[in-house]
Amino acid sequence: MSDKTTHFGYKTVNVEEKADKVAEVFHSVAAKYDLMNDLMSGGVHRLWKRVTIEMSGVRRGNKVLDIAGGTGDLTAKFSRIVGPEGAVVLADINDSMLKVGRDRLIDRGVVTNVTFSQADAQHLPFPDNTFDVITIAFGLRNITDKDLALRSMLRVLKPGGRLLVLEFSKPGNPLLSKVYDTYSFSILPKLGKLFADDADSYQYLAESIRMHPDQQTLQTMMDDAGFANTDFHNMTGGVVALHRGVKP
């Protein structure tokens, strides 16, 4: 075991431990993942994801990679847009999440142009220059080495391909930030306990949001990874930000 450390929420853990600890959280919440998103966002995550799809520029015939795809809501929408000539890969490192997403998409009849991959975003198992669009929604903050993951995403994008990162971020308004903190640390774990009998996982998720880089820092990380034309768009006062970048 190496002596390198990283953050798991507010705790400092060995690098090798983080993936296992994150996996435990998502094994725990997989069955209630959509409920979790509703609790964390007040249901607004559906609007944030709709904006992500609209700003992705996805077209018929495109190949799309949905990393940390969870229960497949983005994948389902992309599947309809790209049509039978296109393809969507729902990827998630967590097999419990992948099973929930696969079962849900099968139940909805969304399988003809969708495949599933249990994949680590830091080491994506796809050839160079494969995808027109990559999305990762509420997943980047759980990755141990975000710089490595961004470079991996750049590698598998086609030249001119686009990455969209949707993630909880830092509100610009101090009053909103205070309200958001109170909700995240005082109310969210209690809701997690009440609705999912799992306060600890929701406590981690709140902490992981606070440890995630702010908007400007993440944009700089995308620049350093090799993306061009990077920008970000705050939503709900910066509670969430959508970052975009293009492979040169």
C-alpha positions in Angstrom: 0.0 0.0 0.0 1.4 3.4 -1.0 1.7 6.3 1.5 -0.2 8.7 -0.8 -3.3 10.1 0.7 -6.5 11.7 -0.6 -9.8 12.9 0.7 -12.9 10.8 1.4 -15.3 13.5 2.3 -13.5 15.4 5.1 -11.5 12.4 6.1 -7.9 11.8 4.9 -7.5 8.2 3.6 -4.9 6.2 1.7 -5.3 6.5 -2.1 -5.9 2.8 -2.5 -8.7 3.0 0.1 -10.8 5.7 -1.5 -12.2 3.7 -4.4 -13.4 1.0 -2.0 -15.0 3.5 0.3 -16.8 5.3 -2.5 -17.9 1.9 -3.8 -19.4 1.1 -0.4 -21.4 4.4 -0.5 -22.9 3.7 -3.9 -23.6 0.0 -3.2 -25.5 1.3 -0.3 -27.5 4.0 -2.1 -27.9 2.3 -5.6 -31.5 1.2 -5.0 -32.5 4.6 -3.8 -30.2 6.6 -6.2 -33.0 8.7 -7.8 -34.5 9.4 -4.4 -31.0 10.5 -3.3 -30.8 12.9 -6.2 -34.3 14.3 -5.4 -33.3 14.8 -1.8 -30.0 16.5 -2.7 -31.4 18.8 -5.3 -35.1 19.2 -4.4 -35.9 17.5 -7.7 -34.1 20.2 -9.7 -31.4 17.7 -11.0 -33.8 16.8 -13.8 -33.7 20.4 -15.1 -29.9 20.5 -14.7 -29.6 17.3 -16.8 -31.9 18.7 -19.4 -29.7 21.8 -19.8 -26.6 19.5 -20.0 -28.2 17.6 -22.9 -29.2 20.8 -24.7 -25.7 22.2 -24.4 -24.0 19.0 -25.4 -24.9 19.5 -29.1 -25.6 15.7 -29.5 -26.9 14.9 -32.9 -28.3 11.9 -34.7 -25.6 9.3 -35.4 -23.3 10.4 -32.6 -21.4 8.1 -30.3 -21.9 9.2 -26.6 -20.2 8.0 -23.4 -22.2 8.6 -20.2 -19.6 8.2 -17.4 -20.9 7.6 -13.8 -24.2 7.1 -15.6 -26.1 5.9 -12.5 -29.6 4.9 -13.2 -29.4 5.9 -16.9 -31.6 9.0 -17.1 -29.1 10.9 -19.4 -28.4 7.7 -21.3 -32.1 7.2 -22.1 -32.4 10.8 -23.5 -29.2 10.5 -25.5 -30.4 7.1 -26.9 -33.5 8.8 -28.4 -31.4 11.7 -29.9 -28.7 9.7 -31.6 -31.2 7.2 -33.0 -30.4 3.8 -34.5 -27.4 5.1 -36.4 -25.8 6.3 -33.1 -24.6 4.6 -30.0 -24.6 5.3 -26.2 -22.3 3.6 -23.6 -23.5 3.8 -20.0 -20.4 3.5 -17.9 -20.1 3.2 -14.2 -17.3 1.9 -11.9 -19.9 0.5 -9.5 -21.6 -2.7 -10.5 -24.6 -2.1 -8.2 -25.3 1.2 -10.0 -24.7 -0.3 -13.4 -27.3 -3.1 -12.6 -29.9 -0.5 -11.5 -29.3 1.5 -14.6 -29.4 -1.5 -17.0 -32.6 -2.9 -15.4 -34.3 0.5 -15.6 -33.4 1.0 -19.3 -34.5 -2.5 -20.2 -37.8 -1.9 -18.4 -38.2 1.3 -20.5 -37.3 -0.5 -23.7 -34.1 1.6 -24.2 -31.6 -1.0 -25.3 -31.3 -1.1 -29.1 -28.4 1.4 -29.3 -27.1 1.3 -25.6 -24.3 -0.8 -24.2 -23.0 -1.0 -20.6 -19.5 -0.9 -19.3 -18.2 -1.3 -15.8 -15.3 1.2 -16.2 -12.9 3.3 -14.2 -13.0 6.9 -15.5 -9.2 7.1 -14.8 -8.5 4.2 -17.2 -11.3 4.2 -19.8 -11.3 0.9 -21.7 -12.0 2.4 -25.1 -9.8 3.1 -28.1 -8.5 6.6 -28.8 -10.8 9.0 -30.7 -14.0 7.0 -30.2 -16.7 9.4 -28.9 -18.4 12.6 -30.2 -19.6 13.5 -26.7 -18.8 12.5 -23.1 -20.8 13.4 -20.1 -20.2 12.9 -16.4 -22.9 14.0 -14.1 -22.3 14.2 -10.4 -19.5 11.7 -10.7 -16.2 13.6 -11.0 -16.0 14.6 -7.3 -15.9 10.8 -6.4 -12.9 10.1 -8.6 -9.5 9.8 -6.8 -7.3 11.3 -9.5 -9.4 13.8 -11.4 -6.5 15.0 -13.6 -5.9 11.4 -14.7 -9.6 10.9 -15.4 -9.8 14.2 -17.5 -6.8 13.0 -19.6 -8.5 9.6 -20.1 -11.7 11.3 -21.3 -9.7 13.5 -23.7 -8.0 10.5 -25.1 -11.2 8.7 -26.1 -12.9 11.8 -27.5 -12.7 12.3 -31.2 -11.0 15.6 -32.3 -13.7 18.2 -32.0 -15.5 16.0 -29.5 -17.0 17.6 -26.4 -16.8 16.9 -22.7 -19.6 18.1 -20.3 -19.0 17.9 -16.6 -22.1 18.5 -14.5 -21.3 18.8 -10.8 -22.3 20.4 -7.5 -20.1 23.5 -7.1 -19.7 26.7 -5.1 -22.5 29.2 -4.8 -21.3 32.8 -5.4 -23.8 34.4 -3.0 -22.7 34.2 0.7 -26.3 33.9 1.9 -27.1 31.1 -0.5 -23.9 29.4 0.5 -25.0 29.5 4.2 -28.4 28.1 3.4 -26.9 25.4 1.3 -24.4 24.4 4.0 -27.2 24.3 6.6 -29.3 22.1 4.3 -26.4 19.8 3.3 -25.1 19.1 6.8 -28.1 19.5 9.1 -31.0 18.3 7.0 -29.6 16.0 4.2 -28.2 13.3 6.5 -31.5 13.3 8.5 -33.4 12.8 5.2 -31.0 10.0 4.2 -31.6 8.3 7.5 -35.4 8.8 7.2 -35.9 7.7 3.6 -32.9 5.4 3.0 -31.9 4.4 6.5 -28.4 5.6 5.6 -27.2 8.9 7.2 -23.5 8.1 6.8 -23.6 7.9 3.0 -25.5 11.2 2.7 -23.0 12.8 5.1 -20.2 11.7 2.8 -22.0 13.0 -0.3 -22.4 16.4 1.4 -18.7 16.5 2.4 -17.6 15.3 -1.1 -19.3 18.3 -2.6 -17.4 20.7 -0.3 -14.1 19.1 -1.2 -14.7 19.3 -5.0 -12.8 22.1 -6.8 -14.6 25.3 -7.4 -15.6 26.5 -10.9 -12.4 28.3 -11.8 -10.2 25.6 -10.5 -12.0 22.8 -12.4 -11.8 24.9 -15.6 -8.1 25.3 -15.1 -7.8 21.5 -14.6 -9.6 20.9 -17.9 -7.2 23.4 -19.6 -4.2 21.6 -18.1 -5.6 18.2 -19.3 -5.5 19.5 -22.9 -9.1 20.6 -23.5 -9.8 23.8 -25.6 -12.5 26.4 -25.5 -13.3 25.5 -21.8 -16.1 27.3 -20.1 -18.6 26.8 -17.3 -22.2 27.8 -16.7 -23.6 28.2 -13.2 -27.1 27.0 -12.4 -29.2 27.6 -9.3 -26.8 30.3 -8.2 -23.7 28.1 -8.5 -25.0 25.3 -6.5 -24.3 23.3 -9.7 -22.0 24.2 -12.6 -21.8 22.7 -16.1 -18.3 22.7 -17.4 -17.5 22.2 -21.1 -14.4 21.5 -23.1 -13.5 20.5 -26.7 -10.8 18.1 -27.8 -8.5 20.1 -30.2 
